[in-house]
Amino acid sequence: MKMEQKLNTGFGTHFVQSLLLPFLVGLITYGLNLVRGYFTLGLLLEPVSHVSDIVGPTGVVYAVEFSHRSGRDLVNMAKKRTNVIPIIEDARHPSKYRMLVGMVDVIFSDVAQPDQARIPALNASYFLKAEGHFVISIKANCIDSTQPAVAVFDSEVNKLKQDQFRPAEQVTLEPYERDHACVVGGYRVSKKSKPAS
Ligand SMILES: C[S@@+](CC[C@H](N)C(=O)[O-])C[C@H]1O[C@@H](n2cnc3c(N)ncnc32)[C@H](O)[C@@H]1O
């Protein structure tokens, strides 16, 4: 999907900007209609509820969030949505919650932190299946507001590559979010697998 393409989804702008666009890119790129385990880092209620609908009753969404306030909302949501497992922890320390999480097909991360490439890489090393997929949001001004956003995106994508992520597509979230990009791709992709076009 090219970023110029317009989405007319009927969902609110918040959902479109935060999750739907990158998720659709992921779906279109990989045909992820059989996702069972979905691991989200730093997503709030609305996106998690949509992912919960997408994976359905046979899927699981592990949602890690360190803010206690948002965490309380997640816990309340999980009482109604039994496929959501809320984890109120700092995503920089996956060893603290590894006993709660199975291997997953997809990691989505939108933590907006200076180490926003390292956090999903660390979690992927614990929980993401080989040949699984990632959707990672990069917020340039959390990393270096003095550099052009494009330079920051390039540098973060290079870090992801060093951690066994193979980016396949990158879109900006303009006009919904400034200086914000989303990268999707594969994890520990074997040399034989062709990158998605
Ligand atoms: C930019 S917001 C994500 C918003 C998301 N796109 C949405 O619409 O719901 C970043 C979220 O990540 C959480 N977060 C940031 N650093 C985190 C960390 N180290 N561990 C867990 N959650 C974190 C924040 O509390 C916040 O809720």
The ligand as a MOL file (V3000), in Angstrom:
LIG
                    3D

  0  0  0     0  0            999 V3000
M  V30 BEGIN CTAB
M  V30 COUNTS 27 29 0 0 0
M  V30 BEGIN ATOM
M  V30 1 C 2.4180 6.8230 21.7260 0
M  V30 2 S 1.5250 5.9260 22.9230 0 CHG=1
M  V30 3 C 0.7680 4.6780 21.9330 0
M  V30 4 C -0.5170 5.1350 21.4230 0
M  V30 5 C -1.1360 4.1120 20.4830 0
M  V30 6 N -0.7220 4.3820 19.1390 0
M  V30 7 C -2.6050 4.1830 20.5690 0
M  V30 8 O -3.2120 4.8830 19.7880 0
M  V30 9 O -3.1380 3.5450 21.4500 0 CHG=-1
M  V30 10 C 2.7920 5.0660 23.7270 0
M  V30 11 C 2.2900 4.1460 24.8030 0
M  V30 12 O 3.3780 3.2890 25.1470 0
M  V30 13 C 3.4600 3.1520 26.5530 0
M  V30 14 N 4.8650 2.8610 26.8390 0
M  V30 15 C 5.9160 3.6690 26.6030 0
M  V30 16 N 7.0640 3.0760 27.0150 0
M  V30 17 C 6.7170 1.8630 27.4820 0
M  V30 18 C 7.4600 0.7900 28.0470 0
M  V30 19 N 8.7910 0.8640 28.1870 0
M  V30 20 N 6.7900 -0.3050 28.4390 0
M  V30 21 C 5.4430 -0.3880 28.2870 0
M  V30 22 N 4.6720 0.5930 27.7720 0
M  V30 23 C 5.3120 1.7100 27.3770 0
M  V30 24 C 2.9840 4.4990 27.0870 0
M  V30 25 O 2.5150 4.3970 28.4170 0
M  V30 26 C 1.8780 4.8340 26.0990 0
M  V30 27 O 0.6390 4.2950 26.5220 0
M  V30 END ATOM
M  V30 BEGIN BOND
M  V30 1 1 1 2
M  V30 2 1 2 3
M  V30 3 1 2 10
M  V30 4 1 3 4
M  V30 5 1 4 5
M  V30 6 1 5 6
M  V30 7 1 5 7
M  V30 8 2 7 8
M  V30 9 1 7 9
M  V30 10 1 10 11
M  V30 11 1 11 12
M  V30 12 1 11 26
M  V30 13 1 12 13
M  V30 14 1 13 14
M  V30 15 1 13 24
M  V30 16 1 14 15
M  V30 17 1 14 23
M  V30 18 2 15 16
M  V30 19 1 16 17
M  V30 20 1 17 18
M  V30 21 2 17 23
M  V30 22 1 18 19
M  V30 23 2 18 20
M  V30 24 1 20 21
M  V30 25 2 21 22
M  V30 26 1 22 23
M  V30 27 1 24 25
M  V30 28 1 24 26
M  V30 29 1 26 27
M  V30 END BOND
M  V30 END CTAB
M  END
